[in-house]
Amino acid sequence: MKPTRPQLLLCAGAILVIVFAVAFPGPARGHLSAAIETLRNADPRWLGAAALSFAAAFGCTVGAWTSAFRAAGGRICPRQAASRLGLGSLVNCFAPARLGDAVKVALCSKAIDAPGRLWTAGGVYAAISAARCLALASLVVVAAATGALPWWPVLVLCAAVGALATVGALSGRLHHPRIAKLVEGFAALERSPRAIAALLGWTFAMAGARVCGTIAVAAALGLSHPVLAALVILPALDVASAFPITPGAIGVGSGAVAVALAGRGIGMPDALGTGIAMQAIESAVSITAGSLGVLYLAQARPAYRRWTLRVATVGTSVVFAALLSAHVFDLT
């Protein structure tokens, strides 16, 4: 999957906006400095609990992918799935357009020993995405019942899942080989109630772990009603992830969270600090999982060993960028 020219231009524009906000004083820098000050006062115990919850969410994601690919005839163990998903998550941290998801599909497709396995893996990915839509719809239902969100997103998410299920049910009538393989990855799950139950179970467990992690972040920053805040934050993050125009959705996710919380009467420094904390913790989990995944793959295949040096280089660059930002904002 190659990023298009408009995506690259949007990515470059977003990065320029961030650089401009760092280099020149103004309201944006004032809000960001206040948000960083809010993060300084965060409770480290709650932040640690949030990190553990997001790590558990990654583990549940591994379970979902493992069960889905096994239902499609793939031979993959949880360790292999974790290493491949971790590498894809690492790519998502530093690349736009969710290129890491393409890496996940490509690596996990190797577990399917059949012609057209990449297309079948794409169908499995569609099934996993449909399960995540159902989990998100359930979360939105709870949020709407409390008055935190409107009801219409539930209809949109359920309609998307229904459309995918209909396509899977009609898979036997498709004659184009590649399209048939693509739909087969989805239809394989529809034919197995046990596989569907496993996929939905892992996916809803993942959503629950993310809710717990978000509540912990809100509690660490002292937000009032952290449970209600979590019901607003997670849908905002998922919507922002649908438009990954910057590497790792830098600024997009935290901005979406800030806007959503500010609409609920939470001050901009607290709202922006919450968004930054959420992205930072999830990115840390992704980088850790990706680094361990690279090491695991390097042991299995010599071709993957060159990734170890790349991961170390990227990690050093991230640390340098963080120290530079801290100096610019007088945080040290």
N, C-alpha and C positions, 0 to 999 in steps of 0.2 A: 504494500500500500504506500503510494508515494504522495506526499502533500502537494496540493494544487498551488498554482501561483497566487490566487487570492488568499489562501490560508497562510502562505509564507509572508505576504505583504501585511496581513493583519497581525501576524506574529511579530514581525519587525516593528510595526507601529506601536503595538502594546509594549514592547521592550523599550522603545524610545520614550514612551510616556513615563515608564518607571524610572528610566535614567534621568529624565528631565525633573521628575519629582525629587529625586535624590540630590541632583546637582544644584537646584535653585530653591531658595526658601519660598514659602507660600502656604496657603491653607492646607494643601495635601500633605506637605511635610509636617505641619503642625499637628494634624490629626494622626499621622503615622507615629510621630514622636510620643504623643499622648497614649497611643495604643501600646507602644513598646513599654512605656512606663507602667501601664496596666499589667502587662505580662510580667514585669519585674516583681509585682506584688502577688503573683499567682501562687496558690498552695501547691508545692511540689508533690505532695502525697496524692492529691487528686490528679495531677498531671501524669504521675506514674501509673495510677489506676487507668487513666485514659489510654496510655500507651499499651498496657496489657490488654485492654478491651479491643483496641484496633488490631493488635497481634492475633487475638482470638478470632476476630473477623476474617483476617487473612487465612487462618487455619480452616475456617468454615468454607471459605471460597475454594480452597484446595479440595475439600471434601466434595463440593458441588461439581467442580470440573472433573474430578476423578470418577464420580458416579455417572456423570453424563457421558464421558468418553467410553467408559466400560459398556454402557448400554448400547453405544454405537459400534461395538466390536473392537474397541481399542484395548491394548494391553499396557496399562500404566499403573504404577503404584503411587501412593501418596508422596513419597520422597521425590520421585521424578516429576510429578505434577507441581509440587511446591517449588522445585528448582526452576522449572520452566516458567511458571507463573511469576516467580520472584524476578527472573530476568526481564520478563515483559513489564512488570511494575517498575523496575529500575529504568527501563527505556522511557516509560511514560513520565517519569520525573523530569527528564531532561530533553524530551522531544515533543513537538506540537502534534496536533491532529490525532492523538491517541495511537501513535505508531506502535506503542508497546502492546496494544491489543492484537495487532497483526502479528507481532513476534510471538505472543502466547499461542495464537491459533496455529502458526507455522510450526512451532516446536512441539505442541501437543499432537499435531496431526501425524507426527512420526510414530505415534502409538498405534495408528490404524494401518494394518498391513493389507491394503486393498487398492486397486486403481482409483484414481480420483480422490485420494484421501484428504487433500487440502480442501476440496469442495465439501466433502462430508464433515470435516472439522468446522467449516464455516456454518453449516447447518446446526451443529452442536452448539456453537457460540450463539446462534440465534435463539436456541432453546434456553440457554443459560440467561441470556438477556431478557427473555420473556418471563422467566422465573423472578428475575430481579424487578421487573415491572410490577409483578403481582405483589411482591414484598413492599415495594414503594407505595403501591396503591393502598395497601393495608395501613401503612403508616400515615398516608394522607387522610384516610377515613378517620383514624383516631384524631388527627390534628383538626380535621374539619368538625368533628363532633364537639371539640372543645372551643371552636370558634377561631382557632389560630390560622386556618387556611380555608379557602373556598372548596366547593365540592367538585367543580368541573375537571380538575386534573385526574380524578378517579376515573371518569368516563373516558378520557383520552387514553390513559394507561390500559384500561380493560379492553378498549377497542383495538389497541395495538396487539395485545395478547390474543384476542379473538381472531384477528386477521392472520396472525402467524399459525394459530391452531387450524384454521380453515385450509391454509396452504398445505400444512402437513397432512391433513386428512385427504386431500386430493392428490397426494404424491403418486399414487398408482396410475394416474391419468397423464402424467408428464412423460414425454418421450425424448426430450433433449437430454443427452447423457449428463452434461455438467449440471444443469438445473435439477435433474432427477437426483444426482448425488448430493447436491446442496440441500434439497428438501428431505432426503433420506436421513440426514443427520438429525433433523427435527422429528421426523416421523418415527424413528427408532424409539424415541422416548415415549411417544404417544401410544405405542403398542405395548409398553411395559408399565403397568401401574406401580410396580415396585420401584422402578427407576424414577418415575415421576415423583413418587413419595420421597425418595432419597434426595432428589434434586431440590424439591421444595423445602424439605426439612433442613438441609444444609443452608439454603438461601435465606430462609426466614431466621435461622440461627445467626447467620452473618449479619442480617439487618438488626437483630436484637443486640448483638455485640456492639455494633456501631452506635446504636441508640445509647447503650450504657456508656460508651466512650465519650459521646457528645455530652451526656449529662455530667460526666466527670469533668470535662473541660469547662462547662458552664459553672459548675460548682467551684472549680479552682479559681475562676476569675470573679467569683462572688456575684454572679447574675441572680436576680430574683426569679423564682420559679424555673429552676434549671430543666425540669422535665418538659414544660411547655416550650422552653427555648430550644430544646433538642428537636421537638416536633416541627419547629420552623426551620432550624439550621439544616437538617439532613435533606429535605426536599430541595432547598436552595442550592446545596452543594451538588446534588444529582443533576439538577437543571444546568448548573454551570459546567459540569463535566461533559454535557452534550455539545458544548461549544469550546473545545480545547484549542484556542487560537494561540496560546502561549505555551512554552515548554513547561510541562507539569501543571498547566493552568495557573501559572503564577499570577497573582493579583486578581484573576477572574473569580476563583472560588471564594477567596477571602472577601472580595468586594461584594459578591452575591450574598454572603452570610451577613455582612455589615448592613446592607440595604434591607434584608429581611428582618433583622433584629431591630434596626432603627425604626422600621414601620410598626414595631410592637412597643415603641416608646423607650427603647434602650438607647442610652447615649452613644454617640458615634465612637468615642475612644474605646468603650467597652465592647461595642459591636465589632469594630475593626480588629481589636485585640483577640476576640474570640475566633474570628475568621482566620487570622494569622496562626493562632495556636492550633486550630484544627488542621490546616494544611501542613504545618510544620511537623506535627506528630504523625499524621498519615504518611507524609513523605519520608520521615525517619524510619517508619516500619517498612515501607517499600524499599528503601535503600538497603536496610539491613537484610531483608529477605532476598533482595537481588544479589547482594554480595555473597551471602551464603549459597545461593543458587549457582552463582558462577563458580565458586570453589567446588561444589558438588559435581557440576558438569565437567570441570577441569580434571577431576579424578577419573571420571568415566571415559572421557574422550580427549586425546591430546589437542584436537582442533579447537577446543574451547579454552585452552590455557592462556591464549593471548588476551582473552577478556579479563583475566585477573589484573594485568597491568593497566588495562583501560579503566577498570573499576577504581583502582588505586589513584590513577590520575584524576578521574572525575571527583573522587572524594576529596582529594587535596584541593582541587579547584573550588569545591563548595565551601570548604573550611576557610579558604582565603577570601572568597566573596563575602562570607559571613563576618569575618574580622574587618574587612574593608567597610561593610555597611555599619558595623558597630562604631567604627571610627568616625564615619561621616555623620552619624546621628548622635555622637558624643555619648555612646552607651558604655564605653569602657572606663 
